[in-house]
Amino acid sequence: MNSKYIKSPVFIIILLLITGCKSAKTIIANGELNSSLSTKQIVKETNSKKSNFKTLAARLKIETNDGKKSQTVTVSMRMEKDKTIWLSKLGIVKALITPDRVAFYNTWDNTYFDGDFSYISELLGTELDFKKVQNLLLGEAILDLEPKEFTGDVNDKSYVLSPKKQDDLYEIFFLINPSLFKLDSQQISQETEGRHLQIDYTAYQKVDKETLPQIVDIVAVQKNEELNIDLEFKSVALNQKLKFPFRIPSGYDEIELK
């Protein structure tokens, strides 16, 4: 079987992030900060706002710009919380992400990829897994928030949580919205490698009783490369019965990521 190689880190990030509905109400919340709020209180309130649903279906509009080329696509997205993230562009390109698998195939050029999170983890300088990808999409911190392990502060319009002991390889910060106690931003920096990933949640929406991201702006910097990704979640519906059809056709060429 022939193999194709893709070296660009930009491709990997796109893969992850591309990779009966009730109307939703847009929320742009800018509450007042309470400087006397303790780290324990901030963490407790933030953890209490974690999403609690079984399934999610949405249309996901994705705009990408790497400084040379811009592109806009809309994909169907389905999620079974803690188990599966499924994406499809008119059945032409499909992706499936599970706790132990990252896979996709493209019918335009008869190629596929079927692997795990190891390459992505090495790319970002931190262990990346299904839960972290899911949390990125839901506006939740990629690390478990424990009061004893974090320090709290205020900055501009957000509470800031950061590990008391930052990792030797990277630094991470979570900016918490004082009205919603959902993330305004999460930022990961690896200065020695010239890497920076910033995810800003500029608008949320109310779907049933859940507060979920509506607009997400992402900046991924890899030395001299910069990729901007704008996500917009539309027609979000929760707790419907969903299917996740995915089977890599025979005869396709495997893509090896290096």
Secondary structure, 3 states (H helix, E strand, C coil): CCEEEECCHHHHHHHHHCCCCCCCEEECCCCCCCCCCCHHHHHHHHHHCCCCCCEEEEEEEEEEECCCCEEEEEEEEEEECCCEEEEEECCCEEEEEECCEEEEEECCCCEEEEECCHHHHHHHCCCCCHHHHHHHHHCCCCCCCCHHHEEEEEECCEEEEEECCCCCCCEEEEEECCCCCCEEEEEEEEHHHCEEEEEEEEEEEEECCEEEEEEEEEEEEECCEEEEEEEEEEEEEECCCCCCCCCCCCCCEEEEEC
